Amino acid sequence: MPAMTPEERDAFLARPWVASLVSPRPGGAPHVTPVWYAWHDGRCIVWTDAVTAKARHLARDPRVALCIATHEEPYRYVVVRGGGHHRRAGRLGRGHQRALLR
């Protein structure tokens, strides 16, 4: 499958796909969980509650990967790897976090 152009990637990530967020557990094993995300200014934004495993993992270790894939032919996907950080997102309500993946 040919690589996407930046324009194709942005159009793909603008669609409402469910993504798989991967973060390292304390022992190093991967923790994979489905998440909704938003693509905004070259970043993936993921919302989660502060008490979830993914929020705790991100607070301890910022290394993450996010895989966004179609489930029908022709299969297409984008993997975003890097560091993330979390911050309170007051407009979402008490306890919610917003993780920004760069």
C-alpha positions as a Markdown table, in Angstrom:
| # | Residue | x | y | z |
|---|---|---|---|---|
| 1 | Met | 0.0 | 0.0 | 0.0 |
| 2 | Pro | 1.5 | 3.4 | -1.0 |
| 3 | Ala | 2.2 | 5.9 | 1.8 |
| 4 | Met | -0.4 | 8.6 | 2.2 |
| 5 | Thr | 0.4 | 12.2 | 1.3 |
| 6 | Pro | 0.2 | 14.7 | 4.2 |
| 7 | Glu | -3.2 | 15.9 | 2.7 |
| 8 | Glu | -4.5 | 12.3 | 2.5 |
| 9 | Arg | -3.3 | 11.6 | 6.1 |
| 10 | Asp | -5.1 | 14.8 | 7.4 |
| 11 | Ala | -8.3 | 13.8 | 5.6 |
| 12 | Phe | -8.1 | 10.3 | 6.9 |
| 13 | Leu | -7.5 | 11.4 | 10.5 |
| 14 | Ala | -10.3 | 13.9 | 10.3 |
| 15 | Arg | -12.8 | 11.1 | 10.0 |
| 16 | Pro | -14.4 | 9.6 | 13.2 |
| 17 | Trp | -12.5 | 6.3 | 13.5 |
| 18 | Val | -12.0 | 4.4 | 16.7 |
| 19 | Ala | -8.3 | 4.2 | 17.4 |
| 20 | Ser | -6.2 | 1.8 | 19.5 |
| 21 | Leu | -4.1 | 3.6 | 22.1 |
| 22 | Val | -1.0 | 1.8 | 23.3 |
| 23 | Ser | 0.8 | 2.8 | 26.6 |
| 24 | Pro | 3.3 | 0.9 | 28.6 |
| 25 | Arg | 2.2 | -0.8 | 31.8 |
| 26 | Pro | 4.4 | -0.5 | 34.9 |
| 27 | Gly | 6.2 | -3.7 | 34.0 |
| 28 | Gly | 6.7 | -2.6 | 30.3 |
| 29 | Ala | 4.0 | -4.8 | 28.7 |
| 30 | Pro | 1.7 | -2.9 | 26.3 |
| 31 | His | -1.7 | -1.8 | 27.4 |
| 32 | Val | -4.0 | -1.4 | 24.4 |
| 33 | Thr | -7.4 | 0.2 | 24.6 |
| 34 | Pro | -9.9 | 1.6 | 22.1 |
| 35 | Val | -10.4 | 5.4 | 22.2 |
| 36 | Trp | -12.1 | 8.2 | 20.3 |
| 37 | Tyr | -9.8 | 10.9 | 19.2 |
| 38 | Ala | -9.8 | 14.2 | 17.4 |
| 39 | Trp | -7.1 | 15.3 | 14.9 |
| 40 | His | -6.4 | 19.0 | 15.5 |
| 41 | Asp | -3.4 | 21.1 | 14.4 |
| 42 | Gly | -1.2 | 18.0 | 13.8 |
| 43 | Arg | -2.0 | 16.4 | 17.1 |
| 44 | Cys | -4.3 | 13.6 | 18.2 |
| 45 | Ile | -6.5 | 14.6 | 21.2 |
| 46 | Val | -7.9 | 11.8 | 23.4 |
| 47 | Trp | -10.3 | 12.3 | 26.2 |
| 48 | Thr | -10.4 | 10.0 | 29.2 |
| 49 | Asp | -11.3 | 10.0 | 32.8 |
| 50 | Ala | -8.4 | 10.6 | 35.3 |
| 51 | Val | -8.9 | 7.3 | 37.0 |
| 52 | Thr | -8.4 | 5.1 | 33.9 |
| 53 | Ala | -5.4 | 2.9 | 33.4 |
| 54 | Lys | -4.4 | 4.9 | 30.3 |
| 55 | Ala | -4.4 | 8.1 | 32.2 |
| 56 | Arg | -2.3 | 6.6 | 35.0 |
| 57 | His | 0.1 | 5.1 | 32.4 |
| 58 | Leu | 0.5 | 8.4 | 30.6 |
| 59 | Ala | 1.1 | 10.3 | 33.9 |
| 60 | Arg | 3.9 | 7.8 | 34.8 |
| 61 | Asp | 5.4 | 7.3 | 31.3 |
| 62 | Pro | 4.6 | 9.6 | 28.3 |
| 63 | Arg | 5.5 | 7.1 | 25.6 |
| 64 | Val | 2.4 | 6.2 | 23.6 |
| 65 | Ala | 1.3 | 5.0 | 20.1 |
| 66 | Leu | -2.1 | 5.5 | 18.5 |
| 67 | Cys | -3.2 | 3.2 | 15.6 |
| 68 | Ile | -6.1 | 4.4 | 13.5 |
| 69 | Ala | -7.2 | 1.8 | 10.9 |
| 70 | Thr | -10.0 | 1.0 | 8.6 |
| 71 | His | -11.7 | -2.5 | 8.9 |
| 72 | Glu | -12.6 | -2.9 | 5.3 |
| 73 | Glu | -10.7 | -3.2 | 2.0 |
| 74 | Pro | -8.8 | -1.3 | 0.9 |
| 75 | Tyr | -7.2 | -1.4 | 4.4 |
| 76 | Arg | -5.6 | 1.9 | 5.4 |
| 77 | Tyr | -4.0 | 3.0 | 8.6 |
| 78 | Val | -2.0 | 5.7 | 10.3 |
| 79 | Val | 0.2 | 5.1 | 13.4 |
| 80 | Val | 1.1 | 8.1 | 15.6 |
| 81 | Arg | 4.0 | 7.5 | 18.0 |
| 82 | Gly | 5.6 | 9.8 | 20.4 |
| 83 | Gly | 5.1 | 11.5 | 23.7 |
| 84 | Gly | 1.9 | 12.6 | 25.2 |
| 85 | His | 0.9 | 14.7 | 28.1 |
| 86 | His | -2.3 | 15.2 | 30.0 |
| 87 | Arg | -4.1 | 18.1 | 31.4 |
| 88 | Arg | -7.4 | 18.8 | 33.0 |
| 89 | Ala | -10.0 | 19.9 | 30.6 |
| 90 | Gly | -12.4 | 21.9 | 32.7 |
| 91 | Arg | -15.2 | 22.1 | 30.1 |
| 92 | Leu | -15.5 | 18.3 | 30.0 |
| 93 | Gly | -16.3 | 18.1 | 33.7 |
| 94 | Arg | -14.5 | 17.1 | 36.9 |
| 95 | Gly | -12.0 | 14.3 | 36.6 |
| 96 | His | -11.7 | 14.2 | 32.8 |
| 97 | Gln | -8.3 | 14.5 | 31.1 |
| 98 | Arg | -7.2 | 15.5 | 27.6 |
| 99 | Ala | -4.2 | 13.7 | 26.3 |
| 100 | Leu | -2.3 | 15.4 | 23.5 |
| 101 | Leu | -0.3 | 13.1 | 21.4 |
| 102 | Arg | 2.4 | 14.7 | 19.2 |
